[in-house]
């Protein structure tokens, strides 16, 4: 990987050669790249976990009560815990 000084020098030389062009609609361009970043962040990842059969049965029963798929319930519980909206009682 190149160091920052080399990269900065290459960028400066590229600019000085006139290779850089202004975008026609900066607001639209920024909005588009913001959307790309947001969609990248929101991508779902698949994981595999092992839990007891009893816990899985109870989880599926709870998801039926809530009216949502059990995977969505697991994801919701994890999200709430990580965002401090759900606490574990001691």
GIDARA-V756626 format. One record per residue. N is the residue number from 1. RES is the residue in three letters. PHI is phi in degrees with one decimal (999 if undefined). PSI is psi in whole degrees, -180 to 180 (NA if undefined). Layout:
BEGIN
n->N res->RES phi->PHI psi->PSI
n->N res->RES phi->PHI psi->PSI
END
This chain:
BEGIN
n->1 res->UNK phi->999 psi->138
n->2 res->UNK phi->-74.5 psi->151
n->3 res->UNK phi->-78.6 psi->166
n->4 res->UNK phi->-62.0 psi->-38
n->5 res->UNK phi->-62.7 psi->-41
n->6 res->UNK phi->-63.9 psi->-46
n->7 res->UNK phi->-63.1 psi->-44
n->8 res->UNK phi->-61.9 psi->-39
n->9 res->UNK phi->-64.7 psi->-43
n->10 res->UNK phi->-63.0 psi->-40
n->11 res->UNK phi->-64.2 psi->-46
n->12 res->UNK phi->-59.9 psi->-45
n->13 res->UNK phi->-62.8 psi->-40
n->14 res->UNK phi->-62.9 psi->-42
n->15 res->UNK phi->-63.1 psi->-45
n->16 res->UNK phi->-65.5 psi->-28
n->17 res->UNK phi->-78.2 psi->-3
n->18 res->UNK phi->78.9 psi->24
n->19 res->UNK phi->-81.6 psi->-9
n->20 res->UNK phi->-94.2 psi->138
n->21 res->UNK phi->-125.9 psi->141
n->22 res->UNK phi->-72.6 psi->146
n->23 res->UNK phi->-82.0 psi->150
n->24 res->UNK phi->-71.0 psi->-42
n->25 res->UNK phi->-127.1 psi->90
n->26 res->UNK phi->-59.6 psi->-42
n->27 res->UNK phi->-60.4 psi->-46
n->28 res->UNK phi->-64.4 psi->-41
n->29 res->UNK phi->-63.5 psi->-44
n->30 res->UNK phi->-63.5 psi->-41
n->31 res->UNK phi->-62.0 psi->-42
n->32 res->UNK phi->-62.5 psi->-46
n->33 res->UNK phi->-70.8 psi->-30
n->34 res->UNK phi->-63.7 psi->-41
n->35 res->UNK phi->-62.9 psi->-42
n->36 res->UNK phi->-58.5 psi->-46
n->37 res->UNK phi->-63.1 psi->-44
n->38 res->UNK phi->-63.0 psi->-45
n->39 res->UNK phi->-65.2 psi->-35
n->40 res->UNK phi->-64.1 psi->-44
n->41 res->UNK phi->-65.9 psi->-34
n->42 res->UNK phi->-85.1 psi->-4
n->43 res->UNK phi->-58.1 psi->138
n->44 res->UNK phi->-86.6 psi->144
n->45 res->UNK phi->-117.6 psi->144
n->46 res->UNK phi->-89.3 psi->137
n->47 res->UNK phi->-132.1 psi->158
n->48 res->UNK phi->-118.6 psi->132
n->49 res->UNK phi->-132.1 psi->158
n->50 res->UNK phi->-113.7 psi->125
n->51 res->UNK phi->-132.5 psi->163
n->52 res->UNK phi->-66.7 psi->154
n->53 res->UNK phi->-61.8 psi->-38
n->54 res->UNK phi->-61.8 psi->-46
n->55 res->UNK phi->-62.8 psi->-40
n->56 res->UNK phi->-64.5 psi->-42
n->57 res->UNK phi->-61.9 psi->-45
n->58 res->UNK phi->-65.3 psi->-37
n->59 res->UNK phi->-64.2 psi->-44
n->60 res->UNK phi->-65.5 psi->-38
n->61 res->UNK phi->-64.3 psi->-43
n->62 res->UNK phi->-63.7 psi->-39
n->63 res->UNK phi->-66.1 psi->-34
n->64 res->UNK phi->-65.5 psi->-41
n->65 res->UNK phi->-60.3 psi->-42
n->66 res->UNK phi->-79.1 psi->-19
n->67 res->UNK phi->77.5 psi->29
n->68 res->UNK phi->-132.8 psi->156
n->69 res->UNK phi->-61.2 psi->148
n->70 res->UNK phi->-64.6 psi->-31
n->71 res->UNK phi->-64.8 psi->-38
n->72 res->UNK phi->-66.4 psi->-38
n->73 res->UNK phi->-63.4 psi->-45
n->74 res->UNK phi->-60.2 psi->-47
n->75 res->UNK phi->-61.2 psi->-42
n->76 res->UNK phi->-63.6 psi->-44
n->77 res->UNK phi->-62.8 psi->-45
n->78 res->UNK phi->-61.4 psi->-46
n->79 res->UNK phi->-61.2 psi->-46
n->80 res->UNK phi->-63.0 psi->-39
n->81 res->UNK phi->-64.1 psi->-47
n->82 res->UNK phi->-68.7 psi->-28
n->83 res->UNK phi->-92.9 psi->12
n->84 res->UNK phi->62.8 psi->26
n->85 res->UNK phi->-94.1 psi->-5
n->86 res->UNK phi->-136.5 psi->130
n->87 res->UNK phi->-120.6 psi->148
n->88 res->UNK phi->-88.4 psi->127
n->89 res->UNK phi->-75.7 psi->138
n->90 res->UNK phi->-88.0 psi->NA
END
